[in-house]
Amino acid sequence: SGARDMSQITTPPINRTPIKTFVGEYKLPLVRTAILHEMERGGQVYFVNNRIENIEQIAMEVKQLVPEARVAIGHGQMNERE
């Protein structure tokens, strides 16, 4: 009935690196550099876009910019099967 299972991590993993958040102007070279840096150290990137209307376009830009990255989309208006 629309409810989804959710797991919670209440304690951080051992040796967890703190999350770094950067807010700035959308500059493609900077986005590529940041994503590659995080991938090289074995980390992961969450790229936040606040408009669902162009989320597919932004995802394609990121895929083209960093083809070696695995890109997935998630948002609150997705149906259960997505």
N, CA, C and O atoms as a CHARMM CRD file, in Angstrom:
* protein
*
  328
    1    1 SER  N      0.83400  -1.20100   0.00000 PROA 1      0.00000
    2    1 SER  CA     0.00000   0.00000   0.00000 PROA 1      0.00000
    3    1 SER  C      0.87100   1.25500   0.00000 PROA 1      0.00000
    4    1 SER  O      0.58600   2.21700   0.71400 PROA 1      0.00000
    5    2 GLY  N      1.93000   1.23800  -0.80200 PROA 2      0.00000
    6    2 GLY  CA     2.76800   2.42100  -0.93200 PROA 2      0.00000
    7    2 GLY  C      3.89300   2.51000   0.08200 PROA 2      0.00000
    8    2 GLY  O      4.84800   3.25900  -0.12800 PROA 2      0.00000
    9    3 ALA  N      3.80600   1.76700   1.17100 PROA 3      0.00000
   10    3 ALA  CA     4.87100   1.81400   2.17400 PROA 3      0.00000
   11    3 ALA  C      6.07100   1.01600   1.67700 PROA 3      0.00000
   12    3 ALA  O      5.91500  -0.05500   1.09100 PROA 3      0.00000
   13    4 ARG  N      7.24500   1.53300   1.91100 PROA 4      0.00000
   14    4 ARG  CA     8.46100   0.85900   1.45700 PROA 4      0.00000
   15    4 ARG  C      9.30600   0.49100   2.66200 PROA 4      0.00000
   16    4 ARG  O      9.32800   1.19800   3.67000 PROA 4      0.00000
   17    5 ASP  N     10.00000  -0.62900   2.53900 PROA 5      0.00000
   18    5 ASP  CA    10.91900  -1.02600   3.59700 PROA 5      0.00000
   19    5 ASP  C     12.07200  -0.03500   3.65300 PROA 5      0.00000
   20    5 ASP  O     12.52700   0.46800   2.62600 PROA 5      0.00000
   21    6 MET  N     12.53000   0.23500   4.85000 PROA 6      0.00000
   22    6 MET  CA    13.63200   1.15600   5.01100 PROA 6      0.00000
   23    6 MET  C     14.56500   0.62400   6.09100 PROA 6      0.00000
   24    6 MET  O     14.12900   0.25900   7.18200 PROA 6      0.00000
   25    7 SER  N     15.83700   0.58700   5.77500 PROA 7      0.00000
   26    7 SER  CA    16.80800   0.17800   6.78100 PROA 7      0.00000
   27    7 SER  C     17.48600   1.42100   7.33000 PROA 7      0.00000
   28    7 SER  O     17.55600   2.44900   6.65700 PROA 7      0.00000
   29    8 GLN  N     17.97500   1.32300   8.53400 PROA 8      0.00000
   30    8 GLN  CA    18.65700   2.44300   9.16700 PROA 8      0.00000
   31    8 GLN  C     20.00900   1.99100   9.68700 PROA 8      0.00000
   32    8 GLN  O     20.14400   0.90400  10.24800 PROA 8      0.00000
   33    9 ILE  N     20.99600   2.83400   9.49300 PROA 9      0.00000
   34    9 ILE  CA    22.31300   2.59200  10.06600 PROA 9      0.00000
   35    9 ILE  C     22.44900   3.58900  11.21100 PROA 9      0.00000
   36    9 ILE  O     22.51400   4.79700  10.98600 PROA 9      0.00000
   37   10 THR  N     22.49000   3.08400  12.42100 PROA 10     0.00000
   38   10 THR  CA    22.51200   3.98400  13.57400 PROA 10     0.00000
   39   10 THR  C     23.91800   4.32200  14.05100 PROA 10     0.00000
   40   10 THR  O     24.10500   5.27800  14.80300 PROA 10     0.00000
   41   11 THR  N     24.90400   3.54800  13.62000 PROA 11     0.00000
   42   11 THR  CA    26.29500   3.85900  13.96000 PROA 11     0.00000
   43   11 THR  C     27.11800   3.82400  12.68100 PROA 11     0.00000
   44   11 THR  O     26.89900   2.95900  11.83300 PROA 11     0.00000
   45   12 PRO  N     28.05800   4.74600  12.52600 PROA 12     0.00000
   46   12 PRO  CA    28.84700   4.75700  11.28800 PROA 12     0.00000
   47   12 PRO  C     29.80500   3.58300  11.22900 PROA 12     0.00000
   48   12 PRO  O     30.25800   3.09600  12.26400 PROA 12     0.00000
   49   13 PRO  N     30.11600   3.12500  10.02100 PROA 13     0.00000
   50   13 PRO  CA    31.10700   2.06000   9.86000 PROA 13     0.00000
   51   13 PRO  C     32.47000   2.51000  10.40000 PROA 13     0.00000
   52   13 PRO  O     32.75500   3.70600  10.44500 PROA 13     0.00000
   53   14 ILE  N     33.29600   1.57000  10.80300 PROA 14     0.00000
   54   14 ILE  CA    34.63600   1.87900  11.29400 PROA 14     0.00000
   55   14 ILE  C     35.43500   2.55500  10.18000 PROA 14     0.00000
   56   14 ILE  O     35.35400   2.15800   9.01800 PROA 14     0.00000
   57   15 ASN  N     36.20000   3.57000  10.54500 PROA 15     0.00000
   58   15 ASN  CA    37.04500   4.33800   9.61400 PROA 15     0.00000
   59   15 ASN  C     36.25500   5.06200   8.53000 PROA 15     0.00000
   60   15 ASN  O     36.79100   5.34300   7.45800 PROA 15     0.00000
   61   16 ARG  N     35.00800   5.36200   8.79400 PROA 16     0.00000
   62   16 ARG  CA    34.17900   6.06500   7.82000 PROA 16     0.00000
   63   16 ARG  C     34.70300   7.49200   7.63900 PROA 16     0.00000
   64   16 ARG  O     34.96400   8.19600   8.61500 PROA 16     0.00000
   65   17 THR  N     34.85100   7.90100   6.40000 PROA 17     0.00000
   66   17 THR  CA    35.27000   9.26600   6.08800 PROA 17     0.00000
   67   17 THR  C     34.05100  10.18000   6.19400 PROA 17     0.00000
   68   17 THR  O     32.98600   9.83700   5.68200 PROA 17     0.00000
   69   18 PRO  N     34.18300  11.32900   6.84200 PROA 18     0.00000
   70   18 PRO  CA    33.04000  12.24600   6.95700 PROA 18     0.00000
   71   18 PRO  C     32.53900  12.69400   5.58600 PROA 18     0.00000
   72   18 PRO  O     33.31300  12.78800   4.63300 PROA 18     0.00000
   73   19 ILE  N     31.26200  12.96500   5.49700 PROA 19     0.00000
   74   19 ILE  CA    30.64700  13.44200   4.26200 PROA 19     0.00000
   75   19 ILE  C     31.07100  14.88000   4.02300 PROA 19     0.00000
   76   19 ILE  O     31.07000  15.70000   4.94100 PROA 19     0.00000
   77   20 LYS  N     31.43600  15.18200   2.77600 PROA 20     0.00000
   78   20 LYS  CA    31.77300  16.54700   2.39100 PROA 20     0.00000
   79   20 LYS  C     30.69800  17.03400   1.43300 PROA 20     0.00000
   80   20 LYS  O     30.37700  16.36100   0.45400 PROA 20     0.00000
   81   21 THR  N     30.15200  18.19200   1.71600 PROA 21     0.00000
   82   21 THR  CA    29.11300  18.76100   0.87500 PROA 21     0.00000
   83   21 THR  C     29.64000  20.03800   0.23800 PROA 21     0.00000
   84   21 THR  O     30.17500  20.91000   0.92300 PROA 21     0.00000
   85   22 PHE  N     29.48400  20.14100  -1.07200 PROA 22     0.00000
   86   22 PHE  CA    29.90700  21.32700  -1.79700 PROA 22     0.00000
   87   22 PHE  C     28.71700  21.89300  -2.54900 PROA 22     0.00000
   88   22 PHE  O     27.99400  21.16300  -3.22700 PROA 22     0.00000
   89   23 VAL  N     28.52000  23.18600  -2.42500 PROA 23     0.00000
   90   23 VAL  CA    27.46300  23.87400  -3.15400 PROA 23     0.00000
   91   23 VAL  C     28.13200  24.96500  -3.97100 PROA 23     0.00000
   92   23 VAL  O     28.90100  25.76500  -3.43900 PROA 23     0.00000
   93   24 GLY  N     27.84100  24.99500  -5.25200 PROA 24     0.00000
   94   24 GLY  CA    28.47000  26.00600  -6.08900 PROA 24     0.00000
   95   24 GLY  C     27.84800  26.06000  -7.46000 PROA 24     0.00000
   96   24 GLY  O     26.89100  25.35000  -7.76700 PROA 24     0.00000
   97   25 GLU  N     28.42100  26.92700  -8.27800 PROA 25     0.00000
   98   25 GLU  CA    27.97200  27.07100  -9.64700 PROA 25     0.00000
   99   25 GLU  C     28.25200  25.77800 -10.41500 PROA 25     0.00000
  100   25 GLU  O     29.26200  25.11700 -10.17500 PROA 25     0.00000
  101   26 TYR  N     27.37400  25.42600 -11.32100 PROA 26     0.00000
  102   26 TYR  CA    27.48300  24.18900 -12.09800 PROA 26     0.00000
  103   26 TYR  C     28.53700  24.37000 -13.18200 PROA 26     0.00000
  104   26 TYR  O     28.26800  24.94500 -14.23700 PROA 26     0.00000
  105   27 LYS  N     29.74900  23.86800 -12.90800 PROA 27     0.00000
  106   27 LYS  CA    30.85400  23.94900 -13.85900 PROA 27     0.00000
  107   27 LYS  C     31.28900  22.52500 -14.18600 PROA 27     0.00000
  108   27 LYS  O     31.76800  21.79700 -13.31700 PROA 27     0.00000
  109   28 LEU  N     31.11900  22.13400 -15.44900 PROA 28     0.00000
  110   28 LEU  CA    31.37200  20.75900 -15.85800 PROA 28     0.00000
  111   28 LEU  C     32.77000  20.25200 -15.52800 PROA 28     0.00000
  112   28 LEU  O     32.89200  19.12600 -15.04400 PROA 28     0.00000
  113   29 PRO  N     33.84200  21.02800 -15.76600 PROA 29     0.00000
  114   29 PRO  CA    35.16900  20.50700 -15.40800 PROA 29     0.00000
  115   29 PRO  C     35.30700  20.21200 -13.91600 PROA 29     0.00000
  116   29 PRO  O     35.94800  19.23400 -13.53300 PROA 29     0.00000
  117   30 LEU  N     34.71300  21.04800 -13.08200 PROA 30     0.00000
  118   30 LEU  CA    34.76800  20.83800 -11.63900 PROA 30     0.00000
  119   30 LEU  C     33.96800  19.59900 -11.23500 PROA 30     0.00000
  120   30 LEU  O     34.40100  18.82700 -10.37900 PROA 30     0.00000
  121   31 VAL  N     32.80300  19.41300 -11.85300 PROA 31     0.00000
  122   31 VAL  CA    31.98100  18.23300 -11.56700 PROA 31     0.00000
  123   31 VAL  C     32.75400  16.96800 -11.92900 PROA 31     0.00000
  124   31 VAL  O     32.79600  16.02300 -11.14200 PROA 31     0.00000
  125   32 ARG  N     33.35900  16.94200 -13.09800 PROA 32     0.00000
  126   32 ARG  CA    34.13000  15.77200 -13.53600 PROA 32     0.00000
  127   32 ARG  C     35.29000  15.49100 -12.58500 PROA 32     0.00000
  128   32 ARG  O     35.49500  14.34900 -12.17400 PROA 32     0.00000
  129   33 THR  N     36.04200  16.52000 -12.23900 PROA 33     0.00000
  130   33 THR  CA    37.18500  16.35200 -11.34200 PROA 33     0.00000
  131   33 THR  C     36.75000  15.79800  -9.99200 PROA 33     0.00000
  132   33 THR  O     37.38300  14.88700  -9.45700 PROA 33     0.00000
  133   34 ALA  N     35.67700  16.34200  -9.44400 PROA 34     0.00000
  134   34 ALA  CA    35.19800  15.89800  -8.13000 PROA 34     0.00000
  135   34 ALA  C     34.72800  14.44300  -8.16600 PROA 34     0.00000
  136   34 ALA  O     35.03600  13.66900  -7.25900 PROA 34     0.00000
  137   35 ILE  N     33.99000  14.07200  -9.20200 PROA 35     0.00000
  138   35 ILE  CA    33.49200  12.69900  -9.31200 PROA 35     0.00000
  139   35 ILE  C     34.65800  11.72500  -9.46700 PROA 35     0.00000
  140   35 ILE  O     34.69800  10.68900  -8.80300 PROA 35     0.00000
  141   36 LEU  N     35.59900  12.05700 -10.33600 PROA 36     0.00000
  142   36 LEU  CA    36.74500  11.17200 -10.55500 PROA 36     0.00000
  143   36 LEU  C     37.59300  11.03300  -9.28500 PROA 36     0.00000
  144   36 LEU  O     38.07100   9.94300  -8.96900 PROA 36     0.00000
  145   37 HSD  N     37.77200  12.11700  -8.57700 PROA 37     0.00000
  146   37 HSD  CA    38.54100  12.07100  -7.32200 PROA 37     0.00000
  147   37 HSD  C     37.88800  11.10600  -6.33800 PROA 37     0.00000
  148   37 HSD  O     38.56400  10.28500  -5.71700 PROA 37     0.00000
  149   38 GLU  N     36.59200  11.20900  -6.20500 PROA 38     0.00000
  150   38 GLU  CA    35.87300  10.34100  -5.27000 PROA 38     0.00000
  151   38 GLU  C     35.91300   8.88700  -5.72600 PROA 38     0.00000
  152   38 GLU  O     36.05400   7.98800  -4.89700 PROA 38     0.00000
  153   39 MET  N     35.79300   8.64100  -7.01800 PROA 39     0.00000
  154   39 MET  CA    35.85700   7.27600  -7.53800 PROA 39     0.00000
  155   39 MET  C     37.24600   6.67700  -7.32100 PROA 39     0.00000
  156   39 MET  O     37.37100   5.50100  -6.98100 PROA 39     0.00000
  157   40 GLU  N     38.28100   7.48100  -7.51700 PROA 40     0.00000
  158   40 GLU  CA    39.64900   6.98800  -7.34600 PROA 40     0.00000
  159   40 GLU  C     39.93000   6.54400  -5.91200 PROA 40     0.00000
  160   40 GLU  O     40.72500   5.63200  -5.68400 PROA 40     0.00000
  161   41 ARG  N     39.28300   7.18300  -4.95800 PROA 41     0.00000
  162   41 ARG  CA    39.51100   6.79600  -3.56800 PROA 41     0.00000
  163   41 ARG  C     38.51600   5.72300  -3.10700 PROA 41     0.00000
  164   41 ARG  O     38.49200   5.35500  -1.93300 PROA 41     0.00000
  165   42 GLY  N     37.69600   5.22400  -4.04200 PROA 42     0.00000
  166   42 GLY  CA    36.76400   4.15400  -3.71600 PROA 42     0.00000
  167   42 GLY  C     35.47900   4.63300  -3.08100 PROA 42     0.00000
  168   42 GLY  O     34.73400   3.83800  -2.50800 PROA 42     0.00000
  169   43 GLY  N     35.21200   5.91700  -3.17400 PROA 43     0.00000
  170   43 GLY  CA    34.00300   6.48700  -2.56200 PROA 43     0.00000
  171   43 GLY  C     32.83900   6.52000  -3.53000 PROA 43     0.00000
  172   43 GLY  O     32.88900   5.93800  -4.61300 PROA 43     0.00000
  173   44 GLN  N     31.79500   7.20900  -3.11900 PROA 44     0.00000
  174   44 GLN  CA    30.61800   7.35600  -3.96800 PROA 44     0.00000
  175   44 GLN  C     30.15200   8.79700  -3.95000 PROA 44     0.00000
  176   44 GLN  O     30.45200   9.54700  -3.02100 PROA 44     0.00000
  177   45 VAL  N     29.41200   9.18000  -4.98800 PROA 45     0.00000
  178   45 VAL  CA    28.96600  10.55800  -5.16000 PROA 45     0.00000
  179   45 VAL  C     27.44700  10.57200  -5.26100 PROA 45     0.00000
  180   45 VAL  O     26.84800   9.74400  -5.94700 PROA 45     0.00000
  181   46 TYR  N     26.84100  11.51900  -4.57200 PROA 46     0.00000
  182   46 TYR  CA    25.41000  11.79400  -4.72200 PROA 46     0.00000
  183   46 TYR  C     25.30300  13.18400  -5.33000 PROA 46     0.00000
  184   46 TYR  O     25.64300  14.17800  -4.68900 PROA 46     0.00000
  185   47 PHE  N     24.83600  13.24800  -6.55100 PROA 47     0.00000
  186   47 PHE  CA    24.69700  14.51200  -7.26900 PROA 47     0.00000
  187   47 PHE  C     23.24500  14.92900  -7.12900 PROA 47     0.00000
  188   47 PHE  O     22.35300  14.24600  -7.63100 PROA 47     0.00000
  189   48 VAL  N     23.00100  16.03000  -6.46000 PROA 48     0.00000
  190   48 VAL  CA    21.63200  16.46000  -6.16500 PROA 48     0.00000
  191   48 VAL  C     21.18600  17.49800  -7.18400 PROA 48     0.00000
  192   48 VAL  O     21.88300  18.47800  -7.44700 PROA 48     0.00000
  193   49 ASN  N     20.00800  17.26000  -7.74800 PROA 49     0.00000
  194   49 ASN  CA    19.37800  18.18300  -8.68600 PROA 49     0.00000
  195   49 ASN  C     17.95900  18.41800  -8.17900 PROA 49     0.00000
  196   49 ASN  O     17.23200  17.45900  -7.91700 PROA 49     0.00000
  197   50 ASN  N     17.56200  19.65900  -8.03900 PROA 50     0.00000
  198   50 ASN  CA    16.27600  19.93500  -7.40800 PROA 50     0.00000
  199   50 ASN  C     15.08600  20.04100  -8.36000 PROA 50     0.00000
  200   50 ASN  O     14.00700  20.46800  -7.95000 PROA 50     0.00000
  201   51 ARG  N     15.26800  19.65900  -9.61800 PROA 51     0.00000
  202   51 ARG  CA    14.14500  19.71600 -10.56700 PROA 51     0.00000
  203   51 ARG  C     13.94900  18.36100 -11.24900 PROA 51     0.00000
  204   51 ARG  O     14.80000  17.90500 -12.01200 PROA 51     0.00000
  205   52 ILE  N     12.82400  17.73700 -10.96200 PROA 52     0.00000
  206   52 ILE  CA    12.53100  16.44700 -11.57900 PROA 52     0.00000
  207   52 ILE  C     12.36100  16.59200 -13.09100 PROA 52     0.00000
  208   52 ILE  O     12.65300  15.66400 -13.84400 PROA 52     0.00000
  209   53 GLU  N     11.88600  17.76200 -13.53200 PROA 53     0.00000
  210   53 GLU  CA    11.62500  17.97000 -14.95900 PROA 53     0.00000
  211   53 GLU  C     12.87200  17.74300 -15.82300 PROA 53     0.00000
  212   53 GLU  O     12.76200  17.27100 -16.95500 PROA 53     0.00000
  213   54 ASN  N     14.05600  18.07600 -15.29500 PROA 54     0.00000
  214   54 ASN  CA    15.25500  17.92200 -16.12300 PROA 54     0.00000
  215   54 ASN  C     16.25000  16.91000 -15.54200 PROA 54     0.00000
  216   54 ASN  O     17.42800  16.91800 -15.90000 PROA 54     0.00000
  217   55 ILE  N     15.77800  16.05600 -14.66100 PROA 55     0.00000
  218   55 ILE  CA    16.67400  15.10800 -13.99400 PROA 55     0.00000
  219   55 ILE  C     17.29400  14.11500 -14.99100 PROA 55     0.00000
  220   55 ILE  O     18.45500  13.73300 -14.83800 PROA 55     0.00000
  221   56 GLU  N     16.53500  13.70200 -15.99800 PROA 56     0.00000
  222   56 GLU  CA    17.06300  12.78700 -17.01800 PROA 56     0.00000
  223   56 GLU  C     18.16000  13.47500 -17.82900 PROA 56     0.00000
  224   56 GLU  O     19.17800  12.85600 -18.14100 PROA 56     0.00000
  225   57 GLN  N     17.96400  14.73400 -18.16600 PROA 57     0.00000
  226   57 GLN  CA    18.95200  15.49700 -18.92200 PROA 57     0.00000
  227   57 GLN  C     20.24200  15.64700 -18.11200 PROA 57     0.00000
  228   57 GLN  O     21.33400  15.46000 -18.64800 PROA 57     0.00000
  229   58 ILE  N     20.12300  15.97800 -16.84300 PROA 58     0.00000
  230   58 ILE  CA    21.29600  16.12900 -15.98900 PROA 58     0.00000
  231   58 ILE  C     22.03000  14.79300 -15.86400 PROA 58     0.00000
  232   58 ILE  O     23.26000  14.75300 -15.90600 PROA 58     0.00000
  233   59 ALA  N     21.28200  13.70600 -15.71000 PROA 59     0.00000
  234   59 ALA  CA    21.90700  12.37700 -15.61100 PROA 59     0.00000
  235   59 ALA  C     22.68400  12.04800 -16.88900 PROA 59     0.00000
  236   59 ALA  O     23.78000  11.49200 -16.82200 PROA 59     0.00000
  237   60 MET  N     22.12600  12.38700 -18.04000 PROA 60     0.00000
  238   60 MET  CA    22.82400  12.14400 -19.31200 PROA 60     0.00000
  239   60 MET  C     24.09900  12.98400 -19.40100 PROA 60     0.00000
  240   60 MET  O     25.12500  12.50800 -19.88600 PROA 60     0.00000
  241   61 GLU  N     24.03300  14.23000 -18.93300 PROA 61     0.00000
  242   61 GLU  CA    25.22400  15.08200 -18.92800 PROA 61     0.00000
  243   61 GLU  C     26.32300  14.46000 -18.06800 PROA 61     0.00000
  244   61 GLU  O     27.48900  14.43000 -18.46200 PROA 61     0.00000
  245   62 VAL  N     25.94400  13.97100 -16.90300 PROA 62     0.00000
  246   62 VAL  CA    26.92800  13.35700 -16.00700 PROA 62     0.00000
  247   62 VAL  C     27.48900  12.08100 -16.63600 PROA 62     0.00000
  248   62 VAL  O     28.69100  11.82800 -16.55000 PROA 62     0.00000
  249   63 LYS  N     26.63000  11.27500 -17.26900 PROA 63     0.00000
  250   63 LYS  CA    27.08900  10.04900 -17.93800 PROA 63     0.00000
  251   63 LYS  C     28.08500  10.36600 -19.04900 PROA 63     0.00000
  252   63 LYS  O     29.08300   9.66400 -19.21000 PROA 63     0.00000
  253   64 GLN  N     27.81600  11.41700 -19.81000 PROA 64     0.00000
  254   64 GLN  CA    28.72400  11.81100 -20.88600 PROA 64     0.00000
  255   64 GLN  C     30.01500  12.40600 -20.32900 PROA 64     0.00000
  256   64 GLN  O     31.09400  12.19900 -20.88400 PROA 64     0.00000
  257   65 LEU  N     29.89500  13.13200 -19.24700 PROA 65     0.00000
  258   65 LEU  CA    31.03900  13.78800 -18.62900 PROA 65     0.00000
  259   65 LEU  C     31.98500  12.78500 -17.98000 PROA 65     0.00000
  260   65 LEU  O     33.20500  12.92700 -18.06400 PROA 65     0.00000
  261   66 VAL  N     31.41100  11.76300 -17.32700 PROA 66     0.00000
  262   66 VAL  CA    32.19900  10.74500 -16.63100 PROA 66     0.00000
  263   66 VAL  C     31.65900   9.37400 -17.04500 PROA 66     0.00000
  264   66 VAL  O     30.92900   8.74000 -16.28200 PROA 66     0.00000
  265   67 PRO  N     32.01700   8.90900 -18.25900 PROA 67     0.00000
  266   67 PRO  CA    31.46200   7.65200 -18.75800 PROA 67     0.00000
  267   67 PRO  C     31.82200   6.43500 -17.90700 PROA 67     0.00000
  268   67 PRO  O     31.11400   5.42900 -17.94900 PROA 67     0.00000
  269   68 GLU  N     32.89700   6.50600 -17.14400 PROA 68     0.00000
  270   68 GLU  CA    33.28400   5.38200 -16.29700 PROA 68     0.00000
  271   68 GLU  C     32.47300   5.29800 -15.00300 PROA 68     0.00000
  272   68 GLU  O     32.61800   4.33800 -14.24700 PROA 68     0.00000
  273   69 ALA  N     31.63300   6.27900 -14.74400 PROA 69     0.00000
  274   69 ALA  CA    30.80100   6.27900 -13.53500 PROA 69     0.00000
  275   69 ALA  C     29.47500   5.56100 -13.79800 PROA 69     0.00000
  276   69 ALA  O     28.93900   5.59800 -14.90600 PROA 69     0.00000
  277   70 ARG  N     28.97000   4.91700 -12.76900 PROA 70     0.00000
  278   70 ARG  CA    27.63200   4.32600 -12.84200 PROA 70     0.00000
  279   70 ARG  C     26.65900   5.37800 -12.33500 PROA 70     0.00000
  280   70 ARG  O     26.78200   5.84100 -11.20100 PROA 70     0.00000
  281   71 VAL  N     25.70300   5.75700 -13.15500 PROA 71     0.00000
  282   71 VAL  CA    24.76900   6.82800 -12.82500 PROA 71     0.00000
  283   71 VAL  C     23.36600   6.24700 -12.67800 PROA 71     0.00000
  284   71 VAL  O     22.89800   5.50600 -13.54200 PROA 71     0.00000
  285   72 ALA  N     22.70700   6.58500 -11.58800 PROA 72     0.00000
  286   72 ALA  CA    21.32800   6.15800 -11.35600 PROA 72     0.00000
  287   72 ALA  C     20.51700   7.36000 -10.89000 PROA 72     0.00000
  288   72 ALA  O     21.06200   8.31600 -10.34000 PROA 72     0.00000
  289   73 ILE  N     19.22500   7.29800 -11.11300 PROA 73     0.00000
  290   73 ILE  CA    18.32200   8.39300 -10.74000 PROA 73     0.00000
  291   73 ILE  C     17.37000   7.90300  -9.66200 PROA 73     0.00000
  292   73 ILE  O     16.90400   6.76400  -9.69700 PROA 73     0.00000
  293   74 GLY  N     17.09200   8.76200  -8.71800 PROA 74     0.00000
  294   74 GLY  CA    16.08800   8.48100  -7.70100 PROA 74     0.00000
  295   74 GLY  C     15.41200   9.77000  -7.28400 PROA 74     0.00000
  296   74 GLY  O     16.07400  10.79400  -7.11600 PROA 74     0.00000
  297   75 HSD  N     14.10300   9.72900  -7.11700 PROA 75     0.00000
  298   75 HSD  CA    13.37100  10.89400  -6.62600 PROA 75     0.00000
  299   75 HSD  C     12.07200  10.45000  -5.97800 PROA 75     0.00000
  300   75 HSD  O     11.62200   9.32200  -6.17800 PROA 75     0.00000
  301   76 GLY  N     11.48500  11.32100  -5.22000 PROA 76     0.00000
  302   76 GLY  CA    10.30400  11.00600  -4.41900 PROA 76     0.00000
  303   76 GLY  C      9.02900  10.78800  -5.19600 PROA 76     0.00000
  304   76 GLY  O      8.04600  10.31700  -4.62400 PROA 76     0.00000
  305   77 GLN  N      9.00300  11.11200  -6.48000 PROA 77     0.00000
  306   77 GLN  CA     7.79300  10.92800  -7.26800 PROA 77     0.00000
  307   77 GLN  C      7.83700   9.67900  -8.14200 PROA 77     0.00000
  308   77 GLN  O      6.99600   9.51000  -9.02600 PROA 77     0.00000
  309   78 MET  N      8.81000   8.80500  -7.90300 PROA 78     0.00000
  310   78 MET  CA     8.90900   7.57400  -8.67300 PROA 78     0.00000
  311   78 MET  C      7.84000   6.58400  -8.19400 PROA 78     0.00000
  312   78 MET  O      7.47000   6.57200  -7.02000 PROA 78     0.00000
  313   79 ASN  N      7.35300   5.75700  -9.12300 PROA 79     0.00000
  314   79 ASN  CA     6.41600   4.74000  -8.67500 PROA 79     0.00000
  315   79 ASN  C      7.19800   3.56100  -8.11500 PROA 79     0.00000
  316   79 ASN  O      8.42000   3.50600  -8.25700 PROA 79     0.00000
  317   80 GLU  N      6.52400   2.63500  -7.49100 PROA 80     0.00000
  318   80 GLU  CA     7.17400   1.51900  -6.78400 PROA 80     0.00000
  319   80 GLU  C      8.04500   0.66500  -7.68100 PROA 80     0.00000
  320   80 GLU  O      9.05900   0.14000  -7.21900 PROA 80     0.00000
  321   81 ARG  N      7.69200   0.50700  -8.93600 PROA 81     0.00000
  322   81 ARG  CA     8.43200  -0.38400  -9.83500 PROA 81     0.00000
  323   81 ARG  C      9.70900   0.24800 -10.36300 PROA 81     0.00000
  324   81 ARG  O     10.58300  -0.46500 -10.85500 PROA 81     0.00000
  325   82 GLU  N      9.84300   1.57600 -10.27300 PROA 82     0.00000
  326   82 GLU  CA    11.05800   2.24200 -10.75500 PROA 82     0.00000
  327   82 GLU  C     12.13600   2.05700  -9.72100 PROA 82     0.00000
  328   82 GLU  O     13.25600   2.53300  -9.90500 PROA 82     0.00000
